[in-house]
Amino acid sequence: MPTYDCPEDWLSDSSTLYMQIGGNTNYSVGNHIQKQQGGNVSNNVVNIPGCQKISAFGTYDWPAGDYCIIAVKCPPDFYPGHIGLHEEGDYIYHFYFCCRNDGLSSAPIKLPTTMPFYLYRFWGECQQVMDMTVTEEYIHFDTKDDQNSDEFYGSFAFVIVTTDYVDLRFCYYE
C-alpha cells in the first residue's frame, strides 16, 4: 500500500471530490488509492491522496520521457495544463499537470525508488522506470450530466472523455 509521506519541499495534497449523486464513479480493480481508503468508497465521493510540488523545482534534472506530474509550477522541459471536473453542486475541481514528451514511454528512466509513487500517462503507455514495477490504474469520474462544464487546457494527463464521464489514467510504481 502506498505511503503518502511527501518528499521535502512537496505539499501533502489530499483532495475530496463530490461527483454526481447516484452516478457511477468507480476505480480500476486493485486501485491503490481505493486500497488506501480501505475499499469503503461511496459511489459519488472520491478521495485522492498525494503530493504536489508547489515551489520551484531547483536543480533536479527530470529525465526525458513521456509522462506527467501534478504540480502548480512546471520544471524545465515540461508543459503546463489542467483538467477541470464538474462536480455535484456546480464546483469545478482542477488537476494541474506538467507534462513532457521528449522520450519513449518504453525506455526506462531513472527516478528515486525509496517509496511508491504515481506518474500520469501522457501520450503513450505508462512510462517505464528503472527498478520499479508499474501498474496502470484509473478513476472513472461520473461528472455532472446537465450543463456540464468539464475543462481541458494545455498539456494534461491521458483521459478518456464521454458526455457522461471522464476516465483519468495513471501509473502506480512500487
N, C-alpha and C positions, 0 to 999 in steps of 0.2 A: 504494500500500500504506500502511496507517495507521502512524503513528509512535505509540509508546506512552510518549512522554515526557509526564509528567503536569504539569498546571499547579501553581503554587506552592500549598502547603497541601493537596495531594491525595496520596494514597498510591498507589504503583505496586502493583497488586493482581492479579498473575498467579496463576491457580489451576489446578490439575490435578485433574480428576475421573476416577475409575475406574468406568465404568459396567459393566453386565452383560457378562461374558466370553461371547463367541460371539453377542453381541447385534447390534443393527442401529443403533448410534449413528452419525449422519451429519449432513452440513451441506447447506444450500441451495447450488445451483450459483453459483459466483463469490463465495462467502462470504469476506469479508476476514480473519476470524480464521483460517480454514483456509489462506489465502494466506500469512499471517504465519508459519505453521508450515511453509511450503514444500510444502504439499499432502500431506505424508507423515504422515498421521494413522492410527493403528491403529483398529480397529473398536470398541474399548472405552475408549480414552483421549482425553479432551478437555482441551486447554489453552486457557484463556480469559485473554488478557492484557487489561489495562485499568487504569483509575484509579478510586479510590473516595475520596469525601470522608469524613474521619474526625473532623474538628473542626467547630466551629461555622461557619456559613456567613457570618457577618459581615453586611455591609450589601449584598451583591449582591442585586439585585432580579430574581428569576427571572420571566420573562414568563408570563402566563396562557396556558393551552393544555391539551392532552390528551396527557400523556407521563409517563414515569417515568425516574428516575435511580437509580444504585446509590449508596447512602450509608448509614452507620450512624445518623447523626443527620439528621433532616429539616429543611430550611429552612422558613420560614413559608409557609403555604398548600399544603404537601404533606402527604400522609397516609402513615404508615409501614405496611410489611407485609413478608412474606418468603415465599419458596418454599424448601422443603427437598427435595432429590432424594436418594432412597435408592440409594446406590452399592453396588458389589460390596464384600463384606466388612462389611456392615451399618453403614456410615458414612452419615451424613446431611450433605450439603453444602448450606449455606444461602446464598441470594442475598437480600440486604437491599435493599429498594426504598423509594423515596419517590416518590409519585405524586400527580398533580393532574389535575382535570378541571373546569376553570373557563373553558374556551375551546374553540373548534373546532380539530380537527387540520388542517383545510383552510385555516385562517387563518395565514399565515406569521408566525413570531415572530423576534425579533432575539436572536441568541446570538453569541459570539465565533466567528470563521471562520478563524483563523490556522492551524489544523490539523484533520485529520479527527477525527471523534468518533462515538460511539454515543449514542442515546437509545433507550428501550424503549417499545413501544406500550402504551397503557393501554386505553381504551375504543374509540377509533376507529382509523383508519389511522395510518400514520407521520405525526407532526407535521411540518408544513411549516416550514422555516427559511429566512429571507431569505438570498439569495446562496449557497445550498448546494443541491447535488443529493443526493437521498436514494434509497437502495436498501434495500428490506425484505429481511432475511435471517432465517434460523432455524438453530437447532441442534436436531436430533431426538435427545433423550436416551433411550436404551433403559435404563430404570431396572429395578431388581430385580423379578422376576416373583413369586417366592414370598414371602409375608409382607411385602409392600411397605408402607412407611410414608412415602410422599411426603407433604409437608406444604404447606398453602396457608393463610396467615393474613393478615388485614388487606387493605391495598391493595397489589397486586403487578402486575407486567407481564402483558400478554396472553399466555396459554398455551393450547395445545390439549392436553387430557389424555385418555388412554385407560387401560385397565388395564395396558398394556404399555409405554407411553412418554409422555414429556412433550415437546412442541414449544415452545420459547421463541422468541418473535418479537421482533426488534429492528430498529433502523433505523440504517443507516450513512450518515453525512453527509460529503461532500467538496466 
